[in-house]
């Protein structure tokens, strides 16, 4: 089976609008906990993430960054 053979349902904004505030909050909590858990992994903490120059337009600073710290930072920002 090739990747092109996989059929995924189309993403619809209508479906995402049906999520209750409690359900959305629960999903955010799960995501934040998962990011923090993964950020503590020894291999992740030793890994670097290279952000190329052209990503500055998305708000990311060019350079090599510690992946564990980036994931923990992302979890903090999502939780806020």
PEDAPE-V435776 format. One record per residue. RES is the residue in one letter. OMEGA is omega in whole degrees, -180 to 180 (NA if undefined). D_LAST is the distance of its C-alpha to the last C-alpha in Angstrom with 1 decimal. Layout:
RES:OMEGA:D_LAST / RES:OMEGA:D_LAST
This chain:
X:178:41.6 / X:180:40.0 / X:-179:36.4 / X:180:37.9 / X:-179:39.2 / X:179:35.9 / X:178:35.1 / X:179:31.5 / X:179:30.8 / X:178:29.6 / X:-178:26.0 / X:176:26.0 / X:180:23.5 / X:180:25.5 / X:-178:24.6 / X:180:20.8 / X:-179:21.1 / X:-179:22.8 / X:179:19.8 / X:178:19.1 / X:179:15.7 / X:180:16.2 / X:179:17.1 / X:179:14.2 / X:179:11.8 / X:179:14.2 / X:177:14.3 / X:178:10.5 / X:179:11.0 / X:179:14.2 / X:-180:12.9 / X:179:10.4 / X:180:13.4 / X:178:15.8 / X:179:14.2 / X:179:14.2 / X:-180:17.7 / X:-179:19.0 / X:-180:17.8 / X:-179:20.0 / X:-176:23.0 / X:-179:25.8 / X:178:26.8 / X:-180:23.3 / X:179:23.0 / X:-176:26.3 / X:176:25.6 / X:176:24.9 / X:179:23.4 / X:177:25.4 / X:-178:23.8 / X:-176:26.8 / X:-173:27.5 / X:179:27.0 / X:179:23.3 / X:179:22.6 / X:177:22.7 / X:177:19.5 / X:180:17.7 / X:-179:18.7 / X:179:21.0 / X:173:24.3 / X:178:25.4 / X:-178:25.2 / X:177:22.0 / X:-176:21.5 / X:179:20.1 / X:179:18.7 / X:179:16.7 / X:180:15.5 / X:178:14.4 / X:177:12.6 / X:179:10.9 / X:179:10.1 / X:178:8.7 / X:-178:6.4 / X:179:5.3 / X:-178:5.5 / X:-177:3.8 / X:NA:0.0
